[in-house]
Amino acid sequence: MIFLDDPAIEQLFSYQEFVPLLKEFLTHEVAVPDRSHFSVPVPGSEEATLLTMPSWVVGEYMGVKIVSVFPGNQDLPSIQGVYLLMSAQTGEILATMDGAALTRKRTAAVSALASSLLSLPTTHNMLMVGTGTLCYELIQAHASVRPLERVEIWGRNGAKAAAKAGGLGIPGVYISSTQDLARSCTQADLISVATLSDRPLVYGEWLGSQAYLDLVGSYKPHTREADDACLRGANMIVDTTRALTESGDLAIPLAEGVISEADILSDLSTLCREGVPTMDASRIVFKSVGFAAPDLAAAVYLYQKSKTHD
């Protein structure tokens, strides 16, 4: 059994390699049962949550991500996790991996895969909304599938956005920060949003007619990053249909009748198996909340690559 920590995963992982592999992986039958959520009392602190997210491909690999959320943590991260990869033939434990690093990489890879299938091949200008842990990952992932020339980073904290812009270098890509979110939205071909905002940050009136909107951050029914106008009349794709109930970006406008389930054209796995559905010329919105199949794909990729680096 091998163990891959955060630095090992960072060293092994390549978006150029993994995104095409993820597309191929999602064309196969991958079992993805519902996640299990357990509430765990913590004496003298806020209640914690334990989550398990299993997945398997019959006769090949199976895995489970175990995540703990302890909001009351003071000197430790509130979210910690591990991924366990096993043989689906024998049950042998093949590898354990840092859950946070694996999730970070697969989340950005899912966005890049969707963009490679849906966004314009001439996508040159990207706006990154959010300065958290996914900021660099999403920029690098999108740059691996589209010929980006310019990236702007926006965050509520302008100094942090500027620091982020100065800390990342991609050959041939000019990276800067912006404080004018509306203007930058108007000029961007691709807008990736990964924040913890509970209210819309991006407004439809700011978007061009062929803008591509990659919504990543909202994963709770009451939180959202885009307003109703972003979705109204748009071509909408989700990573998994659970996004319709798990994220306020879709759950709220669905409940209010702004959009309907019929407006969701496809999910990512169907897109990989059957191709891109017929769409009009209006903007495209991809909403992801995360699901276990890309976790398994990333774990298998890292496990196999690590064996060639021994």
C-alpha positions in Angstrom: 0.0 0.0 0.0 1.2 3.5 -0.8 0.5 6.8 0.8 0.3 10.0 -1.3 0.3 13.3 0.7 -0.3 16.8 -0.6 3.2 17.4 -1.9 3.3 14.0 -3.6 0.0 14.6 -5.3 1.1 18.1 -6.4 4.2 16.6 -7.9 2.5 13.8 -9.8 -0.6 15.5 -11.1 -0.9 17.0 -14.6 -4.1 18.5 -15.9 -2.9 18.0 -19.5 -2.7 14.2 -18.7 -5.7 13.8 -16.4 -8.5 15.8 -18.2 -8.5 13.5 -21.2 -8.3 10.4 -18.9 -11.3 11.7 -16.9 -13.3 12.1 -20.1 -12.6 8.5 -21.0 -13.3 7.3 -17.4 -16.7 8.9 -17.4 -17.8 7.0 -20.6 -17.8 3.8 -18.5 -20.3 2.6 -16.0 -19.2 4.0 -12.7 -21.2 3.2 -9.6 -21.9 6.3 -7.5 -24.1 5.6 -4.5 -25.6 8.5 -2.4 -23.2 10.1 0.0 -23.6 9.3 3.7 -23.8 12.2 6.1 -23.5 11.6 9.9 -23.8 14.3 12.6 -21.2 13.9 15.4 -21.6 15.6 18.7 -18.5 17.4 19.9 -18.5 18.2 23.7 -18.0 22.0 24.3 -18.0 22.8 20.6 -20.2 22.9 17.4 -21.6 19.7 16.0 -19.3 18.0 13.5 -20.1 16.1 10.3 -18.7 12.9 8.9 -19.2 12.2 5.2 -18.4 9.1 3.2 -18.4 9.1 -0.6 -17.9 5.7 -2.3 -17.6 4.7 -5.9 -16.5 1.7 -8.0 -16.0 0.2 -11.4 -16.9 -3.5 -11.4 -13.8 -5.7 -11.6 -11.3 -2.9 -11.5 -11.1 -0.3 -8.7 -13.3 0.9 -5.8 -12.7 3.8 -3.5 -14.2 5.9 -0.8 -13.5 9.5 0.4 -13.9 10.1 4.1 -14.3 13.7 5.1 -14.7 15.3 8.5 -16.0 18.8 9.1 -15.3 20.2 12.5 -16.4 23.9 12.4 -15.1 24.5 15.9 -11.5 23.6 15.2 -9.0 26.3 16.3 -5.5 25.0 15.4 -6.5 22.5 12.7 -8.3 22.8 9.4 -12.1 22.6 9.8 -12.2 20.2 6.9 -9.9 17.1 6.7 -10.1 14.0 4.7 -8.5 10.9 3.2 -9.1 8.8 0.1 -8.9 5.0 0.2 -8.3 3.2 -3.1 -8.9 -0.5 -3.3 -9.0 -3.4 -5.8 -12.5 -4.2 -6.9 -11.3 -7.8 -7.6 -9.9 -8.6 -4.2 -10.6 -5.7 -1.8 -6.9 -5.2 -1.4 -6.1 -1.7 -0.1 -3.8 -0.2 -2.8 -3.3 3.4 -1.6 -4.4 6.1 0.8 -4.2 9.8 -0.3 -4.7 13.2 1.1 -8.4 13.9 0.6 -8.1 17.7 0.4 -5.4 17.6 -2.3 -7.3 15.0 -4.3 -10.5 17.0 -4.1 -8.8 20.2 -5.2 -7.3 18.6 -8.3 -10.4 16.7 -9.4 -12.7 19.7 -8.9 -10.6 21.9 -11.2 -10.3 19.0 -13.7 -14.1 18.6 -13.9 -14.4 22.3 -14.7 -11.7 22.0 -17.4 -13.3 18.9 -18.9 -16.6 20.7 -19.2 -14.9 23.7 -20.7 -13.1 21.6 -23.2 -16.4 20.2 -24.4 -18.6 23.3 -24.2 -16.7 26.6 -24.3 -15.5 28.3 -27.5 -12.2 27.0 -28.8 -11.2 30.6 -29.2 -11.6 31.3 -25.5 -8.7 33.7 -24.6 -9.8 35.8 -21.7 -10.6 34.3 -18.3 -11.9 35.9 -15.1 -11.3 34.1 -11.9 -13.8 35.1 -9.2 -12.5 34.0 -5.8 -9.0 33.9 -4.2 -9.3 30.6 -2.2 -7.6 27.3 -2.5 -9.2 26.6 -5.9 -8.1 29.9 -7.5 -4.7 28.6 -8.9 -6.1 25.2 -9.7 -9.0 26.4 -11.8 -6.7 28.8 -13.7 -4.2 26.1 -14.5 -6.8 23.6 -15.4 -8.7 25.9 -17.8 -5.3 26.9 -19.3 -4.6 23.3 -20.1 -7.7 23.0 -22.4 -8.1 26.5 -23.8 -5.5 29.0 -25.4 -5.8 31.5 -22.6 -3.9 34.8 -23.1 -5.2 36.9 -20.2 -6.5 36.0 -16.7 -7.9 38.5 -14.2 -8.5 37.6 -10.6 -11.2 39.3 -8.5 -11.8 38.9 -4.8 -13.5 40.8 -2.0 -10.0 41.6 -0.6 -8.2 43.5 -3.4 -4.8 43.0 -1.8 -5.2 39.3 -1.7 -6.4 39.2 -5.3 -3.2 41.2 -6.3 -1.0 38.8 -4.3 -2.6 35.8 -6.0 -2.1 37.4 -9.4 1.6 38.0 -8.6 2.1 34.5 -7.3 1.2 32.5 -10.4 3.0 32.3 -13.7 1.8 30.4 -16.8 3.9 30.8 -20.0 2.1 33.0 -22.5 -0.6 34.1 -20.1 -0.8 37.6 -18.6 -2.3 37.4 -15.1 -3.5 40.4 -13.2 -6.0 41.4 -10.5 -9.1 43.5 -11.0 -11.3 45.5 -8.7 -14.1 46.1 -11.2 -16.0 42.9 -11.3 -18.7 44.2 -13.7 -16.3 45.4 -16.3 -14.2 42.2 -16.1 -17.3 40.1 -16.5 -18.3 42.0 -19.6 -14.8 41.4 -21.2 -14.3 37.8 -20.2 -14.9 34.8 -22.5 -14.8 32.4 -19.5 -15.8 33.2 -15.9 -15.0 30.7 -13.2 -16.5 31.4 -9.8 -15.3 29.6 -6.7 -16.3 31.3 -3.5 -18.2 30.8 -0.3 -20.7 33.6 -1.1 -24.3 33.1 0.0 -25.5 35.9 -2.4 -25.0 36.4 -6.1 -21.7 37.9 -7.2 -22.1 37.6 -10.9 -25.1 39.2 -12.7 -26.5 38.3 -16.1 -26.6 41.9 -17.2 -22.8 41.9 -17.1 -22.3 38.9 -19.4 -21.8 38.8 -23.1 -24.1 36.8 -25.3 -21.6 33.9 -25.7 -20.0 34.0 -22.2 -19.1 30.7 -20.5 -19.9 30.6 -16.8 -18.2 28.0 -14.6 -20.0 27.9 -11.2 -18.0 25.9 -8.6 -18.4 27.3 -5.1 -22.0 27.0 -4.1 -22.7 23.5 -2.5 -25.6 24.3 -0.2 -29.3 24.9 -1.1 -29.2 28.5 0.3 -26.0 29.7 -1.2 -25.5 31.0 -4.8 -22.9 32.8 -6.9 -24.9 33.9 -9.9 -28.2 35.7 -10.2 -31.4 34.6 -12.0 -30.5 36.5 -15.1 -27.3 34.5 -15.6 -29.5 31.3 -15.9 -32.5 32.6 -17.7 -32.3 31.5 -21.3 -28.8 29.9 -20.9 -27.7 26.5 -22.0 -27.2 24.7 -18.6 -25.1 21.6 -17.9 -24.4 20.1 -14.5 -21.7 17.7 -13.3 -24.4 15.6 -11.6 -28.1 16.0 -11.3 -27.7 16.3 -7.6 -26.7 19.9 -8.3 -30.4 20.7 -8.8 -31.0 20.2 -5.1 -27.6 20.7 -3.5 -26.7 24.2 -4.8 -28.7 27.3 -4.4 -27.5 28.4 -7.8 -30.1 26.0 -9.2 -32.3 25.1 -6.3 -33.5 28.6 -5.6 -34.4 29.6 -9.3 -36.0 26.2 -9.7 -38.1 26.7 -6.6 -39.1 30.2 -7.8 -40.0 29.0 -11.3 -37.3 31.0 -13.0 -36.0 27.8 -14.6 -37.2 24.3 -14.8 -35.5 20.9 -14.8 -36.2 20.7 -18.5 -33.8 23.6 -19.0 -30.9 21.4 -17.8 -29.6 19.9 -21.1 -27.2 17.3 -19.7 -24.9 16.1 -17.0 -21.1 15.6 -17.4 -21.1 11.8 -17.7 -23.8 11.8 -20.3 -21.9 14.6 -22.2 -18.8 12.3 -22.3 -20.8 9.3 -23.5 -23.2 10.9 -25.9 -21.6 14.2 -27.0 -22.7 17.8 -26.7 -26.5 18.3 -27.2 -27.9 20.8 -29.6 -27.6 24.3 -28.1 -28.5 27.7 -29.3 -26.0 30.6 -29.5 -26.6 32.0 -26.0 -24.3 31.7 -23.1 -23.4 28.4 -21.4 -23.6 27.7 -17.7 -21.8 24.7 -16.1 -22.6 24.1 -12.5 -20.6 21.6 -10.4 -21.1 20.3 -6.8 -18.8 17.4 -7.0 -19.4 13.7 -7.2 -17.5 10.5 -6.4 -16.6 9.3 -9.9 -14.0 11.9 -10.6 -12.5 11.2 -7.1 -12.1 7.6 -8.1 -10.7 8.6 -11.5 -8.1 10.9 -9.9 -7.1 8.3 -7.4 -6.6 5.6 -10.0 -4.6 8.1 -12.2 -2.3 9.1 -9.2 -1.9 5.5 -8.1 -0.9 4.2 -11.5 1.4 7.2 -12.1 3.1 6.8 -8.7 4.1 3.2 -9.6 6.0 4.4 -12.6 7.9 7.0 -10.5 9.1 4.5 -7.8 
